[in-house]
């Protein structure tokens, strides 16, 4: 077989992970490692060429094991401008596919995280954390503008960030879409990663029935109460039919995760019942949704539910 006809090796996949301190770099790298990536943290970027170089005649880097490299302002010899120039040179190589991920986070949330952990920002010295955060953000701004992917973790929990990393950098070979259906209470915040959000607050509220208040949307009396609302049947049918239209198209487009959230005021009655009913209907249609009830264990409170109508 001639050299021209030999199959060319796949490019080595390289992901550079950086961003502001406290935005979740460690979580991102651990998630990538769980996904099969080889992860290296706090790596001196000036040594990146040496890490990736191959001797003449030697085997290529194993393209089957993607490599994630983490670095930040604490990394020895950190220089955003030099880093960008070095990565530009690597990007030109045919044997590498290089992507840069920048993890960002709002200043007030970063301050809260530093206060909770009682850690001092490395660039604040004896000044407030906000001073160090501002200085770091100014230093990193060229790298943030240049990055291929920017993820803001301001409103993310650890699980939210893990899911975002899986969606962005997972194996995108054709596979069945992972479907999650959840319920939540608007009074406790909207799920940040929901693809579709349906507001169930137009339905009659079981909270104002003294008998039903201690129960949840998983209890039959609550379900019967909600079903008696004249708007329920048509709303349920329309939402079900919309999802049956959209889900196959999401899967055809290669979307790995679809998250559908149903909300009501407290997240204990209407949203729980609708999520249960939709999940059942989708199972009947051949889907395999995971069902989560975020606020099911939350305490029922008149102040949360608002005025009775």
SESE-476348 format. One line per field, with one value per residue (C-alpha): residue number from 1; z, x, y. Coordinates in nm, 4 decimals. Layout:
BEGIN
pos <- [NUM:...]
Z <- [Z:...]
X <- [X:...]
Y <- [Y:...]
This chain:
BEGIN
pos <- [1:2:3:4:5:6:7:8:9:10:11:12:13:14:15:16:17:18:19:20:21:22:23:24:25:26:27:28:29:30:31:32:33:34:35:36:37:38:39:40:41:42:43:44:45:46:47:48:49:50:51:52:53:54:55:56:57:58:59:60:61:62:63:64:65:66:67:68:69:70:71:72:73:74:75:76:77:78:79:80:81:82:83:84:85:86:87:88:89:90:91:92:93:94:95:96:97:98:99:100:101:102:103:104:105:106:107:108:109:110:111:112:113:114:115:116:117:118:119:120:121:122:123:124:125:126:127:128:129:130:131:132:133:134:135:136:137:138:139:140:141:142:143:144:145:146:147:148:149:150:151:152:153:154:155:156:157:158:159:160:161:162:163:164:165:166:167:168:169:170:171:172:173:174:175:176:177:178:179:180:181:182:183:184:185:186:187:188:189:190:191:192:193:194:195:196:197:198:199:200:201:202:203:204:205:206:207:208:209:210:211:212:213:214:215:216:217:218:219:220:221:222:223:224:225:226:227:228:229:230:231:232:233:234:235:236:237:238:239:240:241:242:243:244:245:246:247:248:249:250:251:252:253:254:255:256:257:258:259:260:261:262:263:264:265:266:267:268:269:270:271:272:273:274:275:276:277:278:279:280:281:282:283:284:285:286:287:288:289:290:291:292:293:294:295:296:297:298:299:300:301:302:303:304:305:306:307:308:309]
Z <- [0.0000:-0.0968:0.1563:-0.0224:0.0295:0.3977:0.6294:0.8076:1.1900:1.3600:1.5055:1.8763:2.0584:2.2987:2.5313:2.7198:3.0310:3.1978:3.3474:3.6627:3.9905:4.1611:3.8385:3.8431:3.6605:3.8970:3.8565:3.4778:3.4661:3.6951:3.4774:3.1633:3.3351:3.4160:3.0455:2.9431:2.8930:3.0274:3.2509:3.3681:3.5962:3.6661:3.3682:3.2648:2.9184:2.8102:2.8161:2.5994:2.2781:2.4523:2.5857:2.2408:2.0279:1.8659:1.7614:1.3882:1.3035:1.6404:1.6823:1.6863:2.0078:2.0869:1.9302:2.1112:2.4450:2.4322:2.6556:2.8820:3.0208:3.2992:3.3797:3.5388:3.6713:3.9426:3.6860:3.6702:3.3829:3.2993:3.0193:2.8222:2.5108:2.4875:2.5535:2.2628:2.0273:2.1325:2.0839:1.7418:1.6313:1.7634:1.5922:1.2577:1.3040:1.1088:1.3786:1.6525:1.7195:1.9850:2.1667:2.4486:2.7206:2.9415:3.2642:3.3797:3.6791:3.8051:4.0572:4.3339:4.3073:4.3180:4.6318:4.7892:4.7070:4.8573:5.1702:5.2077:5.1721:5.3727:5.1083:5.0122:4.6453:4.5312:4.3714:4.6534:4.9020:5.2137:5.0268:4.9774:4.7420:4.4996:4.4351:4.3372:4.1247:3.9311:3.8726:3.7575:3.5214:3.3583:3.3129:3.1602:2.9307:2.6129:2.6734:2.7389:2.4119:2.2194:2.3722:2.1520:2.4271:2.7237:3.0012:3.2765:3.6021:3.7928:3.8366:3.8162:4.0844:4.0626:3.8905:3.6410:3.5402:3.5105:3.2784:3.0678:3.0244:2.9219:2.6669:2.5185:2.5156:2.5278:2.2561:1.9881:1.8019:1.7199:2.0340:2.2038:2.3587:2.7382:2.8442:3.1859:3.3094:3.6290:3.8496:4.0404:4.2272:4.0721:4.4230:4.4551:4.1152:3.7599:3.6646:3.4698:3.2205:3.1234:2.7460:2.7750:3.0713:3.1172:3.3757:3.5547:3.7695:3.5540:3.7100:4.0296:4.3286:4.5681:4.8321:4.9337:5.0142:5.3780:5.3124:5.0088:5.1344:5.3169:5.0118:4.6835:4.3149:4.3459:4.5647:4.3931:4.5631:4.4419:4.0905:4.0930:4.2098:3.9275:3.6654:3.7561:3.6392:3.2991:3.1511:3.2465:2.9769:2.6803:2.8227:2.8927:2.5414:2.3730:2.5755:2.5155:2.1405:2.1217:2.2939:2.0693:1.7746:1.9115:2.0780:1.7598:1.5922:1.8842:1.8574:1.4801:1.5356:1.7707:2.0914:2.3688:2.6530:2.6617:2.9903:3.0247:3.3397:3.4797:3.7343:3.9770:4.2703:4.5392:4.3283:4.5288:4.3622:4.0086:3.8576:4.0180:3.8867:3.5327:3.5226:3.6339:3.3719:3.0868:3.1816:3.1716:2.8310:2.6882:2.8195:2.6405:2.3242:2.3546:2.5374:2.8618:3.0651:3.4015:3.6434:3.9069:4.1609:4.2821:4.5501:4.6485:5.0003:5.0470:5.3214:5.2099:5.3031:5.2396:5.1955:4.9137:4.7412:4.7417:4.7757:4.7414:4.4297]
X <- [0.0000:0.1406:0.1906:-0.0740:-0.3411:-0.2656:-0.5379:-0.4372:-0.4435:-0.7134:-0.5955:-0.5200:-0.8003:-0.6677:-0.8853:-0.7294:-0.9340:-0.8864:-1.0854:-1.1293:-1.0416:-1.3481:-1.5465:-1.5218:-1.2039:-1.1410:-1.4980:-1.4713:-1.1463:-1.2803:-1.5899:-1.3773:-1.1669:-1.4839:-1.5726:-1.2454:-1.0236:-0.6703:-0.6633:-0.3652:-0.4148:-0.1881:0.0293:0.2897:0.1690:0.5223:0.5894:0.2883:0.4921:0.7260:0.4341:0.2794:0.5899:0.6687:1.0108:1.0691:0.9570:0.7850:0.4222:0.1649:-0.0079:-0.3013:-0.5972:-0.8317:-0.7482:-0.8344:-0.6245:-0.7561:-0.5022:-0.5958:-0.4184:-0.4974:-0.3322:-0.1550:0.0234:0.3949:0.4869:0.1237:0.0998:-0.2288:-0.0708:0.2034:-0.0521:-0.2683:0.0309:0.1436:-0.2037:-0.2336:0.0786:-0.0554:-0.3903:-0.2100:-0.0865:-0.2803:-0.2286:-0.3996:-0.7475:-0.7105:-1.0047:-0.9934:-1.2616:-1.2939:-1.4940:-1.6358:-1.8441:-2.0045:-1.8063:-2.0668:-2.1021:-1.7247:-1.7106:-1.9792:-1.7843:-1.4641:-1.6522:-1.8052:-1.4725:-1.2829:-1.0127:-0.8153:-0.8045:-0.4392:-0.4341:-0.6052:-0.3146:-0.4456:-0.7353:-1.0957:-1.1561:-1.3314:-0.9985:-0.8258:-1.1215:-1.1180:-0.7414:-0.7645:-1.0534:-0.8563:-0.5553:-0.7660:-0.9834:-0.7727:-0.7915:-1.1653:-1.2276:-1.0158:-1.1532:-1.3583:-1.6090:-1.7111:-1.9287:-2.0579:-2.1110:-2.2696:-2.6028:-2.4655:-2.4527:-2.1751:-2.4185:-2.5177:-2.1545:-2.0938:-2.3910:-2.2812:-1.9351:-2.0869:-2.3107:-2.0339:-1.7449:-1.8998:-1.8765:-2.1168:-2.1432:-2.5091:-2.6849:-3.0180:-3.0945:-3.0870:-3.4229:-3.4847:-3.8211:-3.8240:-4.0558:-3.9582:-4.0938:-4.0553:-4.0238:-3.6953:-3.5493:-3.5687:-3.3403:-3.0528:-3.0089:-3.3714:-3.4242:-3.8023:-3.9880:-4.3650:-4.5411:-4.8251:-4.9360:-5.2484:-5.3980:-5.6053:-5.3713:-5.4199:-5.2192:-5.5316:-5.7216:-5.6435:-5.6749:-5.4450:-5.1811:-4.9667:-4.9780:-4.7872:-4.8567:-4.7728:-5.0794:-5.4041:-5.6318:-5.4072:-5.4110:-5.7886:-5.8133:-5.5873:-5.7661:-6.0942:-5.9516:-6.1201:-5.7865:-5.5925:-5.6955:-5.6349:-5.3092:-5.1777:-5.2666:-5.1036:-4.7819:-4.7634:-4.8142:-4.5561:-4.2967:-4.3740:-4.3050:-3.9858:-3.8051:-3.7407:-3.6086:-3.3749:-3.2451:-3.2008:-2.9909:-2.7617:-2.8636:-2.7281:-2.9411:-3.2904:-3.4161:-3.7860:-3.8965:-4.2448:-4.2818:-4.5462:-4.5200:-4.3824:-4.2868:-4.4902:-4.8309:-4.9135:-4.5657:-4.5065:-4.8356:-4.7815:-4.4232:-4.5427:-4.8187:-4.5956:-4.3236:-4.5817:-4.7107:-4.3591:-4.2786:-4.5883:-4.4495:-4.1197:-3.9003:-3.7120:-3.7174:-3.5505:-3.7910:-3.6687:-3.8667:-3.6391:-3.8600:-4.0831:-3.9400:-3.9658:-4.1921:-4.5345:-4.5822:-4.8645:-4.6124:-4.4442:-4.7720:-4.8952:-5.2534:-5.5375:-5.7503]
Y <- [0.0000:0.3377:0.6152:0.8217:0.5546:0.4956:0.6289:0.9453:0.9357:1.1399:1.4706:1.4737:1.6570:1.9213:2.1324:2.4231:2.5067:2.8445:3.1312:3.3325:3.1656:3.0236:2.9762:2.5954:2.4887:2.1978:2.0727:2.1007:1.9035:1.6312:1.5997:1.5726:1.3065:1.1108:1.1351:0.9680:1.2718:1.2784:1.5874:1.7923:2.0930:2.3930:2.3083:2.5710:2.6732:2.7602:2.3832:2.2998:2.2633:2.0219:1.8172:1.7818:1.7433:1.4077:1.2926:1.2301:0.8784:0.8273:0.7303:1.0070:1.1036:0.8783:1.0589:0.8229:0.9877:1.3578:1.5797:1.8593:2.1057:2.3470:2.6704:3.0074:3.3224:3.1217:2.9037:2.9764:3.2073:3.2882:3.5444:3.5742:3.7283:3.4656:3.1921:3.3085:3.3206:2.9745:2.8262:2.9930:2.8076:2.4783:2.5316:2.5436:2.1864:1.9258:1.6618:1.8679:2.0019:2.2717:2.4342:2.6891:2.6935:3.0016:2.9723:3.3035:3.4092:3.7300:3.9330:3.9273:3.5496:3.5066:3.7210:3.5035:3.1877:3.3289:3.4345:3.0881:2.9075:3.1747:3.1700:3.4798:3.5748:3.5309:3.8780:4.0685:4.0600:4.2408:4.4050:4.2841:3.9934:4.2298:4.4053:4.0817:3.9702:4.2988:4.2796:3.9194:3.9949:4.2768:4.0476:3.7690:3.9817:3.9181:3.5444:3.5578:3.7460:3.4975:3.1730:2.9390:2.8580:3.0759:2.9312:3.1578:2.9693:3.2593:3.0804:2.7263:2.4632:2.2037:1.9661:2.2361:2.2886:1.9152:1.8827:2.1798:2.0240:1.6904:1.8572:2.0711:1.8252:1.4788:1.2160:1.3385:1.0123:0.9372:0.8205:0.8393:1.1759:1.1808:1.3211:1.4763:1.6015:1.8032:2.0035:2.3161:2.6168:2.9613:3.1054:2.9165:3.0040:2.8706:2.5766:2.7360:2.4502:2.3873:2.3753:2.4086:2.5620:2.5318:2.7512:2.5675:2.8580:2.9074:2.5916:2.5933:2.5729:2.2757:2.4609:2.6540:2.3361:2.2552:1.8828:1.8814:2.1249:1.8626:1.6352:1.6619:1.6250:1.2557:1.1948:1.0916:1.3498:1.6321:1.4881:1.4643:1.8263:1.9490:1.7387:1.9110:2.2446:2.3100:2.4200:2.1073:1.8571:2.0844:2.2223:1.8725:1.7522:2.0494:2.0230:1.6468:1.6878:1.9673:1.7499:1.4542:1.6843:1.8398:1.5488:1.3440:1.6575:1.7317:1.3759:1.4029:1.7163:1.5221:1.7013:1.4814:1.6218:1.7695:1.9125:1.9909:2.1735:2.2315:2.5086:2.6276:2.8643:2.6327:2.3316:2.0776:2.0324:2.1471:2.1211:1.7805:1.6417:1.7733:1.6437:1.2994:1.2941:1.4115:1.1622:0.8824:0.9950:1.0109:0.6635:0.5375:0.6988:0.5100:0.7636:0.6955:1.0176:1.0669:1.2345:1.4814:1.6872:1.9657:2.1218:1.8335:1.8272:2.2044:2.3315:2.4566:2.8229:3.0702:3.3512:3.1599:3.0760:3.4338:3.5547:3.3066:3.3488]
